[in-house]
Amino acid sequence: MAAVRTSSEVAFNRIAIAAVLIATLIFLAPIYWIASTAFKPKELAVSVPPTVLFQPEVTPFI
């Protein structure tokens, strides 16, 4: 027999899932930034404003 959940339990679960997803994005954003900067040419890596879309290069690793 399935347990019946109240609307407050469902709301709490949704808020908890949203909080975990937001925290995950906050913690993964710097890792993405570091990885994307590694594949940018030096001019784009230090440009202001930062460039989000770019042609990746692997020459720094060769």
Contacts in CASP RR format, 6 or more apart in sequence:
PFRMAT RR
TARGET T0000
AUTHOR 0000-0000-0000
METHOD contacts of the structure
MODEL  1
MAAVRTSSEVAFNRIAIAAVLIATLIFLAPIYWIASTAFKPKELAVSVPP
TVLFQPEVTPFI
36 54 0 8 1.000
37 45 0 8 1.000
38 60 0 8 1.000
39 54 0 8 1.000
39 56 0 8 1.000
39 57 0 8 1.000
39 58 0 8 1.000
39 60 0 8 1.000
40 51 0 8 1.000
40 54 0 8 1.000
40 56 0 8 1.000
40 57 0 8 1.000
41 57 0 8 1.000
44 51 0 8 1.000
44 54 0 8 1.000
END
